[in-house]
Amino acid sequence: MTTQSLVGLFALFVLWINTLLIVSAALQSFCAIGARRQRMRPLAARSAGVGLVAGTVARGEPLARRMIDQVGRQAAGSAGQQTILFHDRGYRSEVIGGALRVGDAELALAAPGAEAQVEVWVDDATLAAAATGEDAQFTAAYAEARKARGYARVVIAELRPGQRVWALGEVKAGRLAPDATGELVLSSFDPRAWCVHKQLLLALFIVGVLVTAGACTTLALWPPRFGTVSTLGGALGLAYFLGVQPIAVQLRDLGRPPAVAILRGSWRGR
């Protein structure tokens, strides 16, 4: 076997190791989302147990909130427009307390202890509205963004009375609380639909990665070795190797639970 052939086989080995590592990470995310979805057993009104209830915020000013700590840095926008680019520094969820109206019943929700694993999921539209800054404050914010420490802010999105909410926890004696594991999720959208959507994306990604890697390998090994088809396969394999990693990173970010989903964003002066 020639040196050229050995180098080619080593390149294919590296390609498949990288592919299998990416597929393994995607499968772990797929299974984790699936396990969470299984816990979202719908509970009917006035039912008890651990599962998912859907209702309307009856009391709570607010019932819960999601907070994102951000820092903004000066950036040049189009045509020299003053712009602040934001990067996330941390994510927090907090339940203040109140009640949910589920059918003809009302479930009281008290602020859980520090040991509870609270997650507040907020839809993109609500987050975008919460992250919109006041035009009158831009000049002062831009001056801070020019400094080394940047402009710090906290984006707060809230679940307020009258809003539709899905809650995952334990229902008992007219009260909603974290389950035995300490988990409590409050969401402004159906979390089961989110799980299905993310699992579908992950499944398509896994199939696409394996099919693409297999096609590149088949072409690279097409006889005669290092002929036109084989060389094309090698070039496509290199392009796949370089392109699949950033795509995998983006997909990983998309699969993050909504309580820690990346927001970032920008603020442009007028």
Secondary structure, 3 states (H helix, E strand, C coil): CCHHHHHHHHHHHHHHHHHHHHHHHHHHHHHHHHHHHHHCCECCCCCCEEEEEEEEEEECCCCEEEEEEEEEEEEECHHHCEEEEEEEEEEEEEECEEEEEECCEEEEEECCCCCCEEEEECCHHHHHHHCCCCHHHHHHHHHHHCCCCCEEEEEEEEECCCCEEEEEEEEECCEEECCCCCEEEEECCCHHHHHHHHHHHHHHHHHHHHHHHHHHHHHHCCCCCCCHHHHHHHHHHHHHHHHHHHHHHHHHHHCCCHHHCCCCCEEECC
